[in-house]
Amino acid sequence: MTRAQAQVFIATSLDGFIARPDGSLDWLLQAQATAPAGEDFGYAAFMAGIDALVMGRKTFETVLAFDPWPFPDHPVHVMSRSDAVTVPEALGHGVSMTRLAPADLLQQLPHTGVQCVYLDGGELIQAFLAADLVDRMTLTTVPVLLGSGRRLFGPLPADRVWTIDGVRHWDNGFVQARYSRARFDKVVA
Ligand SMILES: NC(=O)c1ccc[n+]([C@@H]2O[C@H](COP(=O)([O-])OP(=O)(O)OC[C@H]3O[C@@H](n4cnc5c(N)ncnc54)[C@H](OP(=O)(O)O)[C@@H]3O)[C@@H](O)[C@H]2O)c1
């Protein structure tokens, strides 16, 4: 069975940060408040195409504070190498912790009916990129420089080349680009 596909849908500052050093998202919430009424920047359409989320433990801790729980209709797999967080009973069987490596998790998920996952969290996305397991990325750039914070991208063992699937922009300055991983080596082989 082929592995599950993995997609990223994330907002970054102009200088490539997804959160301030302390994890706060005030800059993003302020920017989103400038959006036209009802504009979701393609989020609902993206969510309609995914079967489950794979989330870094730190993003999970942020999302736990949201009320209501934002992913009632999707299984959420939280990746952690520690016992730093436990899943509240109220979330039932919808949320599970996993210590599987990225490749093993994507191999296992199709056995549970999951063909496409939404990767969320900077360190987590970096781990999947390092293993060349990210197939598509939708990056929304917010017109603000933060100067410091949690990075979306980090070191890689090799270049990762992408093709562009589309670009949109909004009057509030958000620019959204959609990319697919270009695995030319596989085409040539
Ligand atoms: N701008 C946006 O759209 C956006 C989107 C998502 C999140 N955020 C923000 O980004 C911040 C969190 O991102 P982050 O980059 O700091 O952390 P993260 O990726 O959410 O979580 C990192 C943690 O995930 C676990 N992890 C990561 N890779 C792993 C691997 N290969 N195997 C096992 N476990 C792995 C580790 O947990 P352990 O330490 O427990 O081992 C690691 O410490 C939060 O503030 C969140 O609100 C922003």
The ligand as a Gaussian input file, in Angstrom:
#p B3LYP/6-31G(d) Opt

LIG

0 1
 N        1.298000      30.412000      11.640000
 C        0.591000      29.294000      11.578000
 O       -0.232000      29.101000      10.663000
 C        0.827000      28.221000      12.631000
 C        0.415000      26.909000      12.357000
 C        0.709000      25.919000      13.293000
 C        1.359000      26.231000      14.474000
 N        1.713000      27.527000      14.703000
 C        2.417000      27.867000      15.945000
 O        3.709000      27.279000      15.911000
 C        4.103000      26.960000      17.254000
 C        4.491000      25.503000      17.325000
 O        5.392000      25.169000      16.277000
 P        6.831000      24.611000      16.633000
 O        7.606000      24.583000      15.364000
 O        7.379000      25.398000      17.778000
 O        6.543000      23.138000      17.168000
 P        5.685000      21.894000      16.611000
 O        6.221000      21.442000      15.312000
 O        4.247000      22.173000      16.719000
 O        6.005000      20.817000      17.763000
 C        7.329000      20.397000      17.975000
 C        7.285000      19.127000      18.791000
 O        6.658000      18.095000      18.031000
 C        7.325000      16.870000      18.277000
 N        7.990000      16.446000      17.046000
 C        8.412000      17.193000      16.021000
 N        8.993000      16.423000      15.084000
 C        8.916000      15.167000      15.541000
 C        9.337000      13.908000      15.041000
 N        9.964000      13.784000      13.857000
 N        9.074000      12.804000      15.756000
 C        8.464000      12.911000      16.947000
 N        8.048000      14.078000      17.491000
 C        8.274000      15.180000      16.787000
 C        8.328000      17.146000      19.398000
 O        7.590000      16.969000      20.601000
 P        8.309000      16.540000      22.006000
 O        9.142000      17.720000      22.419000
 O        7.164000      16.275000      22.929000
 O        9.135000      15.309000      21.720000
 C        8.662000      18.611000      19.169000
 O        9.166000      19.257000      20.314000
 C        2.926000      27.249000      18.150000
 O        3.108000      28.516000      18.730000
 C        1.765000      27.299000      17.176000
 O        0.717000      28.112000      17.624000
 C        1.480000      28.515000      13.804000

